Amino acid sequence: MYQVLYTKQAKRALLKLPHSVAQNIREKLTTIAQEPYSRHHNVTKLQNRPGYRLRVGDWRVIYDVDNGKLIILVLKIASRGEV
């Protein structure tokens, strides 16, 4: 299982979200940590840079996967228009 880590920016954004939205994002990331490359999540590979985008309602989570260290690094959490 991969470990989920957050950048300072992502952690701050998560703390500002409503509790239910933040909890939903954490649950989705925990599921992804078990199988990072599974296709059944709302995940899209980013086109112009390395990483992935997770859609959780009106919110987007940008993250990268480090297979060598078994880490999912959450880079940014923002509303759909801000990502």
N, CA, C and O atoms as a GROMACS GRO file, in nm:
protein
  332
    1MET      N    1   0.084  -0.119   0.000
    1MET     CA    2   0.000   0.000   0.000
    1MET      C    3   0.088   0.125   0.000
    1MET      O    4   0.189   0.131   0.071
    2TYR      N    5   0.049   0.221  -0.079
    2TYR     CA    6   0.122   0.347  -0.089
    2TYR      C    7   0.084   0.438   0.029
    2TYR      O    8  -0.025   0.427   0.085
    3GLN      N    9   0.175   0.526   0.064
    3GLN     CA   10   0.150   0.624   0.170
    3GLN      C   11   0.108   0.755   0.103
    3GLN      O   12   0.167   0.795   0.003
    4VAL      N   13   0.008   0.822   0.157
    4VAL     CA   14  -0.040   0.949   0.103
    4VAL      C   15   0.023   1.063   0.182
    4VAL      O   16   0.006   1.071   0.304
    5LEU      N   17   0.095   1.150   0.112
    5LEU     CA   18   0.157   1.268   0.172
    5LEU      C   19   0.102   1.393   0.104
    5LEU      O   20   0.062   1.388  -0.012
    6TYR      N   21   0.101   1.504   0.176
    6TYR     CA   22   0.046   1.629   0.125
    6TYR      C   23   0.152   1.738   0.126
    6TYR      O   24   0.232   1.746   0.220
    7THR      N   25   0.154   1.823   0.023
    7THR     CA   26   0.236   1.943   0.028
    7THR      C   27   0.169   2.041   0.125
    7THR      O   28   0.053   2.022   0.162
    8LYS      N   29   0.241   2.144   0.165
    8LYS     CA   30   0.183   2.243   0.257
    8LYS      C   31   0.060   2.308   0.194
    8LYS      O   32  -0.041   2.330   0.261
    9GLN      N   33   0.070   2.339   0.065
    9GLN     CA   34  -0.042   2.403  -0.006
    9GLN      C   35  -0.164   2.312  -0.007
    9GLN      O   36  -0.276   2.358   0.017
   10ALA      N   37  -0.144   2.185  -0.033
   10ALA     CA   38  -0.256   2.090  -0.038
   10ALA      C   39  -0.317   2.070   0.100
   10ALA      O   40  -0.439   2.061   0.114
   11LYS      N   41  -0.232   2.062   0.202
   11LYS     CA   42  -0.282   2.043   0.338
   11LYS      C   43  -0.366   2.162   0.383
   11LYS      O   44  -0.470   2.146   0.446
   12ARG      N   45  -0.319   2.284   0.351
   12ARG     CA   46  -0.394   2.405   0.385
   12ARG      C   47  -0.530   2.406   0.315
   12ARG      O   48  -0.632   2.439   0.376
   13ALA      N   49  -0.530   2.371   0.186
   13ALA     CA   50  -0.654   2.370   0.110
   13ALA      C   51  -0.752   2.267   0.168
   13ALA      O   52  -0.872   2.293   0.175
   14LEU      N   53  -0.701   2.152   0.208
   14LEU     CA   54  -0.786   2.047   0.264
   14LEU      C   55  -0.849   2.093   0.396
   14LEU      O   56  -0.966   2.063   0.422
   15LEU      N   57  -0.774   2.165   0.478
   15LEU     CA   58  -0.827   2.213   0.606
   15LEU      C   59  -0.934   2.320   0.588
   15LEU      O   60  -1.019   2.337   0.676
   16LYS      N   61  -0.931   2.392   0.477
   16LYS     CA   62  -1.030   2.498   0.452
   16LYS      C   63  -1.161   2.445   0.394
   16LYS      O   64  -1.262   2.515   0.394
   17LEU      N   65  -1.159   2.322   0.346
   17LEU     CA   66  -1.279   2.264   0.284
   17LEU      C   67  -1.383   2.227   0.390
   17LEU      O   68  -1.348   2.206   0.506
   18PRO      N   69  -1.510   2.219   0.351
   18PRO     CA   70  -1.611   2.166   0.443
   18PRO      C   71  -1.572   2.024   0.485
   18PRO      O   72  -1.512   1.949   0.407
   19HIS      N   73  -1.606   1.988   0.606
   19HIS     CA   74  -1.564   1.859   0.663
   19HIS      C   75  -1.604   1.741   0.574
   19HIS      O   76  -1.524   1.649   0.553
   20SER      N   77  -1.725   1.742   0.522
   20SER     CA   78  -1.773   1.629   0.441
   20SER      C   79  -1.693   1.615   0.312
   20SER      O   80  -1.663   1.503   0.269
   21VAL      N   81  -1.658   1.726   0.250
   21VAL     CA   82  -1.579   1.723   0.126
   21VAL      C   83  -1.438   1.674   0.155
   21VAL      O   84  -1.385   1.589   0.083
   22ALA      N   85  -1.377   1.725   0.261
   22ALA     CA   86  -1.242   1.684   0.298
   22ALA      C   87  -1.238   1.535   0.331
   22ALA      O   88  -1.144   1.465   0.292
   23GLN      N   89  -1.339   1.486   0.400
   23GLN     CA   90  -1.344   1.345   0.435
   23GLN      C   91  -1.359   1.259   0.309
   23GLN      O   92  -1.297   1.154   0.298
   24ASN      N   93  -1.440   1.304   0.216
   24ASN     CA   94  -1.460   1.232   0.090
   24ASN      C   95  -1.329   1.225   0.011
   24ASN      O   96  -1.296   1.121  -0.046
   25ILE      N   97  -1.255   1.335   0.007
   25ILE     CA   98  -1.125   1.337  -0.062
   25ILE      C   99  -1.028   1.241   0.005
   25ILE      O  100  -0.959   1.166  -0.064
   26ARG      N  101  -1.023   1.242   0.138
   26ARG     CA  102  -0.933   1.150   0.209
   26ARG      C  103  -0.968   1.004   0.180
   26ARG      O  104  -0.879   0.921   0.161
   27GLU      N  105  -1.097   0.973   0.177
   27GLU     CA  106  -1.140   0.836   0.149
   27GLU      C  107  -1.100   0.793   0.008
   27GLU      O  108  -1.052   0.681  -0.012
   28LYS      N  109  -1.117   0.882  -0.089
   28LYS     CA  110  -1.079   0.850  -0.228
   28LYS      C  111  -0.928   0.829  -0.238
   28LYS      O  112  -0.883   0.737  -0.306
   29LEU      N  113  -0.850   0.913  -0.170
   29LEU     CA  114  -0.705   0.898  -0.175
   29LEU      C  115  -0.660   0.769  -0.106
   29LEU      O  116  -0.564   0.706  -0.150
   30THR      N  117  -0.728   0.729   0.000
   30THR     CA  118  -0.696   0.603   0.066
   30THR      C  119  -0.724   0.485  -0.028
   30THR      O  120  -0.646   0.390  -0.032
   31THR      N  121  -0.833   0.492  -0.101
   31THR     CA  122  -0.865   0.388  -0.199
   31THR      C  123  -0.760   0.383  -0.309
   31THR      O  124  -0.716   0.276  -0.350
   32ILE      N  125  -0.719   0.500  -0.356
   32ILE     CA  126  -0.616   0.506  -0.461
   32ILE      C  127  -0.483   0.453  -0.408
   32ILE      O  128  -0.408   0.391  -0.483
   33ALA      N  129  -0.454   0.477  -0.281
   33ALA     CA  130  -0.328   0.429  -0.223
   33ALA      C  131  -0.319   0.277  -0.226
   33ALA      O  132  -0.209   0.222  -0.229
   34GLN      N  133  -0.431   0.210  -0.224
   34GLN     CA  134  -0.431   0.064  -0.231
   34GLN      C  135  -0.402   0.014  -0.372
   34GLN      O  136  -0.333  -0.087  -0.388
   35GLU      N  137  -0.454   0.083  -0.474
   35GLU     CA  138  -0.432   0.047  -0.614
   35GLU      C  139  -0.418   0.175  -0.696
   35GLU      O  140  -0.517   0.221  -0.753
   36PRO      N  141  -0.298   0.234  -0.703
   36PRO     CA  142  -0.281   0.364  -0.767
   36PRO      C  143  -0.314   0.367  -0.916
   36PRO      O  144  -0.350   0.473  -0.969
   37TYR      N  145  -0.304   0.256  -0.984
   37TYR     CA  146  -0.324   0.256  -1.130
   37TYR      C  147  -0.454   0.190  -1.172
   37TYR      O  148  -0.471   0.157  -1.289
   38SER      N  149  -0.545   0.170  -1.079
   38SER     CA  150  -0.675   0.112  -1.111
   38SER      C  151  -0.756   0.212  -1.193
   38SER      O  152  -0.744   0.333  -1.173
   39ARG      N  153  -0.837   0.164  -1.283
   39ARG     CA  154  -0.913   0.251  -1.373
   39ARG      C  155  -1.052   0.288  -1.320
   39ARG      O  156  -1.120   0.368  -1.383
   40HIS      N  157  -1.096   0.234  -1.209
   40HIS     CA  158  -1.233   0.259  -1.164
   40HIS      C  159  -1.250   0.389  -1.085
   40HIS      O  160  -1.361   0.417  -1.039
   41HIS      N  161  -1.147   0.467  -1.069
   41HIS     CA  162  -1.157   0.595  -0.998
   41HIS      C  163  -1.180   0.706  -1.101
   41HIS      O  164  -1.163   0.683  -1.220
   42ASN      N  165  -1.219   0.823  -1.057
   42ASN     CA  166  -1.232   0.939  -1.146
   42ASN      C  167  -1.097   1.005  -1.162
   42ASN      O  168  -1.078   1.121  -1.126
   43VAL      N  169  -1.002   0.930  -1.217
   43VAL     CA  170  -0.864   0.976  -1.230
   43VAL      C  171  -0.828   0.990  -1.376
   43VAL      O  172  -0.861   0.905  -1.459
   44THR      N  173  -0.759   1.101  -1.409
   44THR     CA  174  -0.710   1.126  -1.544
   44THR      C  175  -0.562   1.159  -1.536
   44THR      O  176  -0.519   1.235  -1.450
   45LYS      N  177  -0.484   1.101  -1.626
   45LYS     CA  178  -0.341   1.134  -1.633
   45LYS      C  179  -0.329   1.274  -1.691
   45LYS      O  180  -0.397   1.307  -1.788
   46LEU      N  181  -0.243   1.357  -1.632
   46LEU     CA  182  -0.225   1.493  -1.681
   46LEU      C  183  -0.151   1.492  -1.814
   46LEU      O  184  -0.065   1.407  -1.836
   47GLN      N  185  -0.184   1.586  -1.901
   47GLN     CA  186  -0.126   1.591  -2.035
   47GLN      C  187   0.008   1.664  -2.039
   47GLN      O  188   0.104   1.614  -2.099
   48ASN      N  189   0.016   1.782  -1.978
   48ASN     CA  190   0.132   1.869  -1.995
   48ASN      C  191   0.240   1.852  -1.890
   48ASN      O  192   0.346   1.915  -1.899
   49ARG      N  193   0.216   1.770  -1.791
   49ARG     CA  194   0.315   1.748  -1.686
   49ARG      C  195   0.290   1.612  -1.622
   49ARG      O  196   0.183   1.554  -1.640
   50PRO      N  197   0.387   1.562  -1.549
   50PRO     CA  198   0.366   1.432  -1.484
   50PRO      C  199   0.263   1.444  -1.371
   50PRO      O  200   0.253   1.549  -1.307
   51GLY      N  201   0.190   1.340  -1.349
   51GLY     CA  202   0.094   1.339  -1.240
   51GLY      C  203  -0.046   1.303  -1.287
   51GLY      O  204  -0.068   1.269  -1.404
   52TYR      N  205  -0.139   1.311  -1.193
   52TYR     CA  206  -0.277   1.269  -1.217
   52TYR      C  207  -0.373   1.369  -1.156
   52TYR      O  208  -0.337   1.445  -1.066
   53ARG      N  209  -0.497   1.368  -1.206
   53ARG     CA  210  -0.603   1.453  -1.153
   53ARG      C  211  -0.717   1.363  -1.107
   53ARG      O  212  -0.766   1.279  -1.182
   54LEU      N  213  -0.759   1.382  -0.984
   54LEU     CA  214  -0.872   1.310  -0.927
   54LEU      C  215  -0.989   1.405  -0.917
   54LEU      O  216  -0.975   1.516  -0.866
   55ARG      N  217  -1.105   1.363  -0.965
   55ARG     CA  218  -1.226   1.446  -0.957
   55ARG      C  219  -1.311   1.395  -0.840
   55ARG      O  220  -1.348   1.278  -0.835
   56VAL      N  221  -1.340   1.487  -0.748
   56VAL     CA  222  -1.428   1.456  -0.634
   56VAL      C  223  -1.534   1.566  -0.630
   56VAL      O  224  -1.512   1.672  -0.570
   57GLY      N  225  -1.647   1.542  -0.693
   57GLY     CA  226  -1.752   1.643  -0.702
   57GLY      C  227  -1.702   1.762  -0.781
   57GLY      O  228  -1.654   1.747  -0.894
   58ASP      N  229  -1.712   1.882  -0.724
   58ASP     CA  230  -1.664   2.003  -0.790
   58ASP      C  231  -1.518   2.032  -0.759
   58ASP      O  232  -1.466   2.137  -0.797
   59TRP      N  233  -1.452   1.942  -0.690
   59TRP     CA  234  -1.313   1.962  -0.648
   59TRP      C  235  -1.219   1.874  -0.728
   59TRP      O  236  -1.256   1.764  -0.770
   60ARG      N  237  -1.096   1.922  -0.747
   60ARG     CA  238  -0.994   1.847  -0.818
   60ARG      C  239  -0.872   1.832  -0.728
   60ARG      O  240  -0.834   1.925  -0.656
   61VAL      N  241  -0.813   1.714  -0.732
   61VAL     CA  242  -0.694   1.684  -0.655
   61VAL      C  243  -0.584   1.647  -0.754
   61VAL      O  244  -0.599   1.553  -0.831
   62ILE      N  245  -0.475   1.722  -0.752
   62ILE     CA  246  -0.361   1.694  -0.838
   62ILE      C  247  -0.258   1.620  -0.754
   62ILE      O  248  -0.219   1.667  -0.647
   63TYR      N  249  -0.213   1.505  -0.803
   63TYR     CA  250  -0.117   1.426  -0.727
   63TYR      C  251  -0.019   1.355  -0.820
   63TYR      O  252  -0.044   1.342  -0.940
   64ASP      N  253   0.090   1.310  -0.762
   64ASP     CA  254   0.191   1.236  -0.836
   64ASP      C  255   0.219   1.106  -0.760
   64ASP      O  256   0.201   1.100  -0.639
   65VAL      N  257   0.263   1.004  -0.832
   65VAL     CA  258   0.291   0.874  -0.772
   65VAL      C  259   0.440   0.846  -0.783
   65VAL      O  260   0.497   0.853  -0.892
   66ASP      N  261   0.503   0.815  -0.671
   66ASP     CA  262   0.645   0.777  -0.667
   66ASP      C  263   0.650   0.627  -0.638
   66ASP      O  264   0.634   0.584  -0.524
   67ASN      N  265   0.673   0.549  -0.743
   67ASN     CA  266   0.673   0.403  -0.728
   67ASN      C  267   0.794   0.353  -0.650
   67ASN      O  268   0.785   0.251  -0.582
   68GLY      N  269   0.906   0.423  -0.658
   68GLY     CA  270   1.025   0.381  -0.587
   68GLY      C  271   1.009   0.387  -0.436
   68GLY      O  272   1.057   0.300  -0.364
   69LYS      N  273   0.940   0.491  -0.388
   69LYS     CA  274   0.921   0.510  -0.244
   69LYS      C  275   0.781   0.472  -0.197
   69LYS      O  276   0.750   0.483  -0.079
   70LEU      N  277   0.697   0.427  -0.290
   70LEU     CA  278   0.557   0.392  -0.259
   70LEU      C  279   0.483   0.508  -0.192
   70LEU      O  280   0.423   0.494  -0.086
   71ILE      N  281   0.489   0.625  -0.259
   71ILE     CA  282   0.428   0.747  -0.206
   71ILE      C  283   0.334   0.806  -0.310
   71ILE      O  284   0.364   0.809  -0.429
   72ILE      N  285   0.219   0.853  -0.263
   72ILE     CA  286   0.130   0.937  -0.343
   72ILE      C  287   0.141   1.076  -0.283
   72ILE      O  288   0.100   1.099  -0.168
   73LEU      N  289   0.196   1.170  -0.360
   73LEU     CA  290   0.216   1.306  -0.312
   73LEU      C  291   0.106   1.395  -0.368
   73LEU      O  292   0.098   1.416  -0.489
   74VAL      N  293   0.021   1.447  -0.279
   74VAL     CA  294  -0.087   1.536  -0.319
   74VAL      C  295  -0.028   1.676  -0.334
   74VAL      O  296   0.022   1.734  -0.237
   75LEU      N  297  -0.034   1.729  -0.456
   75LEU     CA  298   0.028   1.857  -0.486
   75LEU      C  299  -0.067   1.975  -0.468
   75LEU      O  300  -0.028   2.080  -0.419
   76LYS      N  301  -0.194   1.956  -0.508
   76LYS     CA  302  -0.287   2.068  -0.505
   76LYS      C  303  -0.430   2.016  -0.491
   76LYS      O  304  -0.465   1.914  -0.549
   77ILE      N  305  -0.510   2.088  -0.415
   77ILE     CA  306  -0.654   2.062  -0.403
   77ILE      C  307  -0.723   2.196  -0.428
   77ILE      O  308  -0.698   2.293  -0.356
   78ALA      N  309  -0.810   2.200  -0.528
   78ALA     CA  310  -0.877   2.326  -0.562
   78ALA      C  311  -1.009   2.296  -0.631
   78ALA      O  312  -1.036   2.183  -0.672
   79SER      N  313  -1.090   2.401  -0.644
   79SER     CA  314  -1.216   2.384  -0.716
   79SER      C  315  -1.188   2.367  -0.864
   79SER      O  316  -1.078   2.395  -0.911
   80ARG      N  317  -1.286   2.321  -0.935
   80ARG     CA  318  -1.270   2.287  -1.076
   80ARG      C  319  -1.212   2.402  -1.158
   80ARG      O  320  -1.126   2.380  -1.243
   81GLY      N  321  -1.257   2.523  -1.134
   81GLY     CA  322  -1.212   2.638  -1.212
   81GLY      C  323  -1.071   2.683  -1.180
   81GLY      O  324  -1.009   2.753  -1.260
   82GLU      N  325  -1.019   2.646  -1.065
   82GLU     CA  326  -0.887   2.693  -1.022
   82GLU      C  327  -0.773   2.601  -1.061
   82GLU      O  328  -0.656   2.639  -1.055
   83VAL      N  329  -0.806   2.478  -1.102
   83VAL     CA  330  -0.699   2.382  -1.134
   83VAL      C  331  -0.653   2.401  -1.276
   83VAL      O  332  -0.563   2.330  -1.321
   0.00000   0.00000   0.00000
